[in-house]
Amino acid sequence: MKVHRADNLSVFFEPASVAILGSLSGTQAPGYVTIKHLLDFGFQGRIYPVNPSCNQVLGMEVYPNLDHVAGPIDLAIIVIPPLAVPEIVAKCAQKGIRAIIIMSENFAEASEDGARLQRQVVEIARRSGVRIIGPNTIGILNTANGLITTPYFMGYDKIQKGSIAYCSQSGLFSNVVHPLEDLAYPISKMCDFGNKCDVNEVDLLNYLADDPDTKVISMHLEDIKDGHAFMEAARRAVIRKPVLILKPGRSQAGAKATASHTGSLAGHDQVYDGAFRQVGVIRVDSLQEFWEVPRVFASQPLPRSNRLGIVTASGGAGVLALDAAVGAGLEIASFTAATAEKLAKLSPRMARNPVDMGPLMTISGNPFSVPEQVLPIVMADANVDCVALMTDWVLMQGALPTMDTFHQLVQQSSKPATVFIYGSKQTIREELLRQLTAKGLATYLDLETSIKALGAAAAYSRMRARA
């Protein structure tokens, strides 16, 4: 008899009950840490700690095995020695659990013996209709319900709820090692799919394409298991929302390292490049772009075209922005005569793009008012499709009310904008980033990435227009 396999991943991200199978002995134990995260982040479902050597943890009853859990279990989180995993997966299947996250390491990524063990786990899962994320993963996160499965301490207990989904094939791209709270990433969901023994990038694309909480998908892939299925899933997803992919292994050395990390083969980079372009996927080139470029899609409208207006408090920043814009596929907008005339009345040196506000601020009795005068003029220009604002943190502190006006201008004009904050105090820059993100402005601490984000938005807008 063929066993039905549920392909909808909602049981992973929206479980009503979770069982944690792993060590609970001590505050550093993986099972203990996972349970503490669930409690700290406000997960409202039932939590079932399972361990034969413990009676209680964090005020909760610990069950010696799955048979002692009376209620149904939607999701099992396994963090035990690898040799014990196949038996536990079989017991989960007998219990009726259909979603399992295997965090344990030393499977296909480690050795041939580990690969054989992984194949054994997959065979058990396929016979019983169980879906598996992992092994060699830290699992998933859902900001909507407080579900977080990582067995490692993160150093913070708050993640901003938002509309960016981050998926990866490495813990480096996870909530464990990145300052999600400090940099105010507006996140819907996260998934580290590790070795991808079962659930892979195709499953995640299909699920997130339909996820109402997600507006943009950012994905790190070291390999693609099924090229045809990926192309179909990506083509379907990008019609509905942007898909950004960081694919390492461009160099020969990088490709070899990719193969050794998760037991996968990287493939030819040119093939990936062509495939991504064909289906409308936007390829990003660095760890920073993986995290930062999606911000523009989370809070900004799409541009009509690629003509960029630049407003800066530093002439040097404006010059750098010009180079970055060309590299990002943007065109430097030529202002209309009416715009140039209005700007020239404020200062003759500002009647061109980029608009350098610095000289006017120097002589103005109220430098904080200068952006409020300049930004509406540039935003209203018919030749401008998107705007990049670059300003010092000192000016930004005094001009926060202006940013409310700027946000309103963005909404009214339906033109996307990014804000780059520079300056000498990193802690203040980060605080301003949090405040402006909360106001709905796509804010960056890196100039080039703020421009690259607008280039990505323009590229996606062109793709949507052709679809």
C-alpha positions as CSV (number, residue, x, y, z in Angstrom):
1,M,0.0,0.0,0.0
2,K,1.3,3.4,-1.0
3,V,1.6,5.8,2.0
4,H,0.4,9.3,1.4
5,R,3.1,12.0,1.8
6,A,1.9,15.4,2.8
7,D,3.8,18.0,0.8
8,N,2.4,21.0,2.6
9,L,5.1,22.2,5.0
10,S,2.7,24.1,7.2
11,V,3.0,21.3,9.9
12,F,6.7,22.3,10.3
13,F,6.0,26.0,10.7
14,E,2.5,25.9,12.4
15,P,2.5,22.9,14.7
16,A,0.0,22.7,17.6
17,S,2.4,20.4,19.5
18,V,6.1,19.8,19.5
19,A,8.2,17.0,21.0
20,I,11.9,17.6,21.8
21,L,14.0,14.4,21.9
22,G,17.5,15.2,23.2
23,S,19.7,15.8,26.2
24,L,18.1,17.9,28.9
25,S,20.9,17.6,31.5
26,G,22.2,21.1,32.2
27,T,21.4,24.6,30.8
28,Q,23.8,24.0,27.8
29,A,22.1,20.8,26.7
30,P,20.6,21.0,23.2
31,G,17.2,19.8,24.3
32,Y,17.1,22.2,27.2
33,V,18.1,25.2,25.0
34,T,15.5,24.4,22.4
35,I,12.7,24.2,25.0
36,K,13.9,27.5,26.6
37,H,13.8,29.2,23.2
38,L,10.2,28.0,22.6
39,L,9.2,29.4,26.0
40,D,11.1,32.7,25.7
41,F,9.7,33.5,22.3
42,G,6.2,32.7,23.3
43,F,5.3,29.5,21.5
44,Q,1.7,28.7,22.5
45,G,1.5,25.1,21.4
46,R,2.0,22.0,23.5
47,I,5.6,21.1,24.3
48,Y,6.6,17.6,25.1
49,P,10.2,17.0,26.4
50,V,11.2,13.4,25.9
51,N,14.2,11.9,27.7
52,P,14.4,8.6,29.7
53,S,17.0,10.1,32.1
54,C,15.1,13.2,33.3
55,N,11.8,13.8,35.1
56,Q,11.4,17.6,34.8
57,V,12.8,20.5,32.9
58,L,12.0,24.2,33.1
59,G,8.9,23.3,35.2
60,M,7.6,20.9,32.6
61,E,7.0,17.1,32.8
62,V,9.6,15.0,30.9
63,Y,8.3,11.9,29.2
64,P,10.6,8.8,29.1
65,N,9.6,8.0,25.6
66,L,7.1,8.9,22.9
67,D,4.6,6.1,24.0
68,H,4.1,8.0,27.2
69,V,2.8,11.1,25.5
70,A,-1.0,10.8,25.4
71,G,-1.7,13.7,23.0
72,P,-1.0,14.0,19.3
73,I,2.4,15.4,18.2
74,D,2.7,17.5,15.0
75,L,6.4,18.1,15.0
76,A,9.4,16.2,16.5
77,I,12.8,17.8,17.0
78,I,15.6,15.3,17.2
79,V,19.0,16.2,18.6
80,I,20.5,12.9,19.7
81,P,23.6,10.8,18.6
82,P,23.3,9.9,14.9
83,L,23.4,6.1,15.4
84,A,20.1,6.4,17.4
85,V,18.3,8.5,14.9
86,P,16.9,5.8,12.6
87,E,15.1,4.0,15.4
88,I,13.7,7.3,16.7
89,V,12.4,8.2,13.3
90,A,10.7,4.9,13.0
91,K,9.1,5.4,16.5
92,C,7.9,8.9,15.4
93,A,6.2,7.4,12.4
94,Q,4.5,4.8,14.6
95,K,3.3,7.6,16.8
96,G,1.7,9.3,13.8
97,I,4.2,12.2,13.7
98,R,4.5,13.4,10.1
99,A,7.1,16.2,10.5
100,I,10.6,15.7,11.9
101,I,13.6,18.1,12.2
102,I,16.9,16.2,12.7
103,M,19.5,18.5,14.1
104,S,22.1,15.8,14.7
105,E,25.3,16.0,12.7
106,N,27.8,13.4,11.2
107,F,25.6,12.2,8.4
108,A,26.3,12.6,4.7
109,E,28.3,15.7,5.2
110,A,30.8,13.8,7.3
111,S,31.6,10.4,5.8
112,E,30.4,7.4,3.8
113,D,29.2,5.7,6.9
114,G,27.2,8.9,7.7
115,A,25.8,8.9,4.2
116,R,24.6,5.3,4.6
117,L,23.0,6.2,7.9
118,Q,21.3,9.1,6.2
119,R,19.9,6.9,3.4
120,Q,18.6,4.5,6.1
121,V,16.7,7.4,7.7
122,V,15.3,8.5,4.3
123,E,14.1,5.0,3.6
124,I,12.2,4.8,6.9
125,A,10.6,8.2,6.2
126,R,9.5,7.4,2.7
127,R,7.9,4.1,3.8
128,S,5.9,5.9,6.5
129,G,5.1,9.2,4.8
130,V,7.2,11.3,7.2
131,R,8.8,14.6,6.0
132,I,12.2,15.5,7.4
133,I,14.2,18.7,7.5
134,G,17.9,18.0,7.9
135,P,20.0,16.3,9.2
136,N,22.8,18.7,10.1
137,T,20.5,21.7,10.7
138,I,19.4,24.1,13.3
139,G,15.9,24.0,12.1
140,I,13.3,26.7,11.6
141,L,11.8,29.9,12.9
142,N,8.3,31.4,12.6
143,T,7.9,34.9,14.1
144,A,4.1,34.6,13.8
145,N,3.8,32.0,16.5
146,G,7.1,32.1,18.4
147,L,8.3,28.7,17.0
148,I,12.1,28.5,17.1
149,T,14.0,25.2,17.2
150,T,17.7,26.1,17.4
151,P,19.6,24.2,20.1
152,Y,22.2,27.0,20.5
153,F,21.9,30.1,22.6
154,M,21.5,33.3,20.5
155,G,22.1,36.1,23.0
156,Y,18.7,37.8,22.4
157,D,15.1,37.0,22.9
158,K,13.3,39.2,20.4
159,I,13.0,39.0,16.6
160,Q,11.0,41.6,14.6
161,K,8.0,40.2,12.9
162,G,8.0,41.0,9.2
163,S,7.7,39.7,5.7
164,I,11.2,38.4,4.7
165,A,11.7,34.6,4.6
166,Y,15.3,33.5,4.8
167,C,16.3,29.9,3.9
168,S,19.8,28.5,3.9
169,Q,21.9,25.4,3.6
170,S,24.2,26.5,6.4
171,G,24.0,27.6,10.0
172,L,26.1,30.6,9.0
173,F,22.9,32.1,7.5
174,S,20.8,31.6,10.7
175,N,19.5,33.4,13.7
176,V,22.3,31.9,15.8
177,V,25.1,33.8,14.3
178,H,23.5,36.9,12.8
179,P,22.3,40.0,14.9
180,L,18.7,39.8,13.9
181,E,17.5,42.0,16.9
182,D,20.3,44.6,16.6
183,L,19.7,45.1,12.9
184,A,15.9,44.9,13.0
185,Y,15.4,42.4,10.1
186,P,11.6,42.1,9.5
187,I,11.3,38.3,9.3
188,S,8.4,36.0,8.6
189,K,10.1,32.6,8.6
190,M,13.6,31.0,8.5
191,C,14.7,27.5,7.6
192,D,18.1,25.9,7.6
193,F,17.5,22.7,5.6
194,G,21.0,21.3,6.2
195,N,21.7,18.1,4.2
196,K,18.3,18.2,2.5
197,C,17.8,14.5,2.8
198,D,14.1,15.1,2.2
199,V,12.7,18.6,2.4
200,N,14.7,20.9,0.0
201,E,14.7,24.2,-1.8
202,V,11.8,23.2,-4.1
203,D,9.6,22.3,-1.1
204,L,10.4,25.6,0.5
205,L,9.8,27.7,-2.6
206,N,6.4,26.1,-3.1
207,Y,5.5,26.6,0.5
208,L,6.7,30.2,0.8
209,A,5.2,31.2,-2.6
210,D,1.8,30.6,-1.0
211,D,2.7,31.9,2.5
212,P,0.6,35.1,3.1
213,D,3.1,36.3,5.7
214,T,6.0,36.3,3.3
215,K,6.6,39.1,0.6
216,V,10.2,38.2,-0.4
217,I,12.3,35.0,-0.3
218,S,16.0,35.1,0.3
219,M,17.7,31.7,-0.2
220,H,21.3,30.4,0.2
221,L,21.9,27.3,-1.9
222,E,25.1,25.3,-2.2
223,D,23.5,22.9,-4.7
224,I,20.1,22.2,-6.3
225,K,18.8,18.6,-6.0
226,D,16.4,18.6,-9.0
227,G,17.0,21.3,-11.6
228,H,13.8,20.8,-13.5
229,A,11.6,20.9,-10.3
230,F,13.5,23.9,-9.1
231,M,12.9,25.8,-12.3
232,E,9.2,25.1,-12.1
233,A,9.0,26.1,-8.5
234,A,11.1,29.3,-9.0
235,R,9.1,30.3,-12.0
236,R,5.8,30.0,-10.1
237,A,7.2,31.8,-7.0
238,V,8.7,34.8,-8.8
239,I,5.4,35.6,-10.4
240,R,4.0,36.2,-6.9
241,K,7.0,37.6,-5.0
242,P,10.8,38.2,-5.5
243,V,13.2,35.3,-5.0
244,L,16.8,36.2,-4.2
245,I,19.5,33.5,-4.2
246,L,23.0,33.5,-3.0
247,K,24.8,30.6,-4.7
248,P,28.4,30.1,-3.7
249,G,30.9,28.1,-5.6
250,R,31.7,30.5,-8.4
251,S,35.4,29.6,-8.2
252,Q,36.8,26.1,-8.5
253,A,38.0,26.2,-4.9
254,G,34.6,27.3,-3.8
255,A,32.9,24.5,-5.7
256,K,35.1,21.9,-4.0
257,A,34.4,23.4,-0.6
258,T,30.7,23.3,-1.3
259,A,30.8,19.6,-2.1
260,S,32.5,18.8,1.2
261,H,30.2,20.9,3.4
262,T,26.9,19.1,2.9
263,G,27.8,16.1,0.8
264,S,26.5,17.7,-2.3
265,L,27.8,18.5,-5.8
266,A,27.9,22.2,-6.8
267,G,27.6,21.9,-10.5
268,H,28.7,24.5,-13.1
269,D,28.2,28.1,-12.0
270,Q,27.4,29.3,-15.6
271,V,24.5,26.8,-15.7
272,Y,23.0,28.2,-12.5
273,D,23.4,31.8,-13.7
274,G,21.5,31.0,-16.9
275,A,18.8,29.1,-15.0
276,F,18.3,31.9,-12.5
277,R,18.0,34.5,-15.3
278,Q,15.5,32.3,-17.2
279,V,13.0,32.0,-14.4
280,G,13.5,35.6,-13.0
281,V,15.5,34.8,-9.9
282,I,17.7,37.6,-8.6
283,R,21.2,36.5,-7.8
284,V,23.0,38.2,-4.9
285,D,26.7,38.0,-4.5
286,S,27.6,38.1,-0.8
287,L,26.5,37.3,2.7
288,Q,25.7,40.9,3.3
289,E,23.5,41.1,0.2
290,F,21.7,37.9,1.2
291,W,20.6,39.6,4.4
292,E,20.2,43.2,3.4
293,V,18.9,43.4,-0.2
294,P,15.5,41.9,0.8
295,R,14.7,44.9,3.0
296,V,13.7,47.0,0.0
297,F,11.0,44.5,-1.0
298,A,9.7,44.2,2.5
299,S,8.6,47.8,2.8
300,Q,8.8,49.6,-0.5
301,P,6.7,49.6,-3.7
302,L,8.3,48.5,-7.0
303,P,9.8,51.1,-9.3
304,R,8.2,51.8,-12.7
305,S,11.7,51.7,-14.2
306,N,15.4,52.0,-13.2
307,R,16.0,55.8,-13.1
308,L,17.6,56.7,-9.8
309,G,17.6,60.0,-8.0
310,I,20.3,60.5,-5.4
311,V,20.1,62.9,-2.4
312,T,23.1,63.1,-0.2
313,A,24.6,65.1,2.6
314,S,28.1,64.2,1.4
315,G,29.5,64.8,-2.1
316,G,31.8,61.9,-1.7
317,A,28.9,59.5,-1.0
318,G,27.2,60.8,-4.1
319,V,30.2,59.9,-6.3
320,L,30.3,56.4,-4.8
321,A,26.6,56.0,-5.3
322,L,27.0,56.8,-9.0
323,D,29.5,53.9,-9.5
324,A,27.3,51.6,-7.4
325,A,24.2,52.5,-9.4
326,V,25.8,51.7,-12.8
327,G,27.0,48.3,-11.3
328,A,23.4,47.6,-10.1
329,G,21.8,48.2,-13.5
330,L,20.4,51.6,-12.6
331,E,20.3,54.7,-14.8
332,I,21.1,58.1,-13.2
333,A,18.0,60.2,-13.7
334,S,18.1,63.5,-15.6
335,F,15.9,65.9,-13.7
336,T,13.2,67.8,-15.5
337,A,13.6,71.5,-16.0
338,A,11.0,72.2,-13.4
339,T,12.9,70.1,-10.8
340,A,16.2,71.7,-11.6
341,E,14.7,75.1,-11.2
342,K,13.2,74.4,-7.8
343,L,16.4,72.9,-6.5
344,A,18.5,75.8,-7.9
345,K,16.3,78.2,-5.9
346,L,17.5,76.4,-2.7
347,S,21.1,76.3,-3.9
348,P,22.6,76.5,-7.4
349,R,24.9,73.6,-6.6
350,M,21.9,71.3,-6.0
351,A,20.3,71.6,-9.4
352,R,21.8,68.3,-10.7
353,N,21.8,64.6,-9.8
354,P,23.2,63.6,-7.3
355,V,21.8,66.4,-5.1
356,D,24.4,67.4,-2.6
357,M,22.7,69.0,0.4
358,G,26.0,69.5,2.3
359,P,26.8,73.1,1.2
360,L,23.3,74.3,2.0
361,M,23.3,72.6,5.4
362,T,26.5,74.4,6.2
363,I,25.0,77.8,5.8
364,S,21.5,77.0,6.8
365,G,20.2,78.2,10.2
366,N,18.4,74.9,10.5
367,P,20.2,72.1,8.6
368,F,17.6,69.6,9.7
369,S,15.0,71.3,7.5
370,V,17.1,70.9,4.3
371,P,16.0,67.2,3.6
372,E,12.4,68.2,4.2
373,Q,12.8,70.8,1.4
374,V,14.8,68.7,-1.0
375,L,13.2,65.2,-0.8
376,P,9.7,66.2,-2.0
377,I,11.1,67.9,-5.1
378,V,13.2,64.9,-6.1
379,M,10.4,62.4,-5.3
380,A,8.0,64.3,-7.5
381,D,10.2,64.4,-10.5
382,A,8.6,62.5,-13.4
383,N,12.0,61.2,-14.5
384,V,12.8,59.6,-11.2
385,D,11.7,56.1,-10.5
386,C,13.5,55.5,-7.2
387,V,15.4,57.5,-4.7
388,A,18.6,56.8,-2.6
389,L,19.0,59.1,0.5
390,M,22.5,59.2,2.1
391,T,22.9,61.1,5.4
392,D,25.0,61.4,8.5
393,W,23.6,60.0,11.8
394,V,23.8,63.4,13.5
395,L,21.6,65.0,10.8
396,M,19.3,62.0,10.9
397,Q,18.7,62.3,14.7
398,G,17.5,65.8,14.2
399,A,15.4,65.0,11.1
400,L,13.5,62.0,12.3
401,P,10.1,63.9,11.9
402,T,11.2,64.5,8.3
403,M,11.5,60.8,7.8
404,D,7.8,60.4,8.6
405,T,7.2,62.9,5.8
406,F,9.6,61.0,3.5
407,H,7.8,57.7,4.2
408,Q,4.5,59.4,3.4
409,L,6.0,60.7,0.1
410,V,7.1,57.1,-0.8
411,Q,3.6,55.8,-0.2
412,Q,1.9,58.6,-2.1
413,S,4.3,58.5,-5.1
414,S,4.6,54.7,-5.2
415,K,8.4,55.1,-5.7
416,P,10.8,53.0,-3.6
417,A,13.5,54.7,-1.6
418,T,16.4,53.5,0.5
419,V,18.2,55.3,3.3
420,F,21.9,54.9,4.0
421,I,23.2,56.1,7.4
422,Y,26.9,56.8,7.9
423,G,28.8,58.3,10.8
424,S,31.1,57.7,13.7
425,K,28.8,56.1,16.2
426,Q,27.8,52.5,15.3
427,T,25.4,52.1,18.2
428,I,23.5,55.2,17.2
429,R,23.5,54.1,13.5
430,E,21.9,50.8,14.6
431,E,19.4,52.5,16.8
432,L,18.4,54.8,13.9
433,L,18.2,51.8,11.6
434,R,15.7,50.2,14.0
435,Q,13.6,53.4,14.2
436,L,13.5,54.0,10.5
437,T,12.7,50.3,9.8
438,A,9.8,50.6,12.2
439,K,8.6,53.7,10.2
440,G,8.6,51.6,7.0
441,L,11.8,52.8,5.4
442,A,14.3,50.5,3.9
443,T,17.4,51.5,5.8
444,Y,21.0,50.4,5.4
445,L,24.4,50.8,7.1
446,D,26.3,50.1,3.8
447,L,26.1,52.5,0.8
448,E,26.7,50.0,-2.0
449,T,24.0,47.6,-0.6
450,S,21.5,50.3,-0.4
451,I,22.0,51.0,-4.1
452,K,22.1,47.3,-5.0
453,A,18.7,46.8,-3.3
454,L,17.1,49.4,-5.6
455,G,18.8,47.7,-8.6
456,A,17.3,44.4,-7.5
457,A,13.8,46.1,-7.2
458,A,14.1,47.5,-10.7
459,A,15.2,44.2,-12.1
460,Y,12.2,42.4,-10.5
461,S,9.9,45.1,-11.7
462,R,11.1,44.6,-15.3
463,M,10.6,40.9,-15.0
464,R,7.1,41.3,-13.7
465,A,6.3,43.7,-16.6
466,R,7.4,41.0,-19.1
467,A,5.4,38.2,-17.4
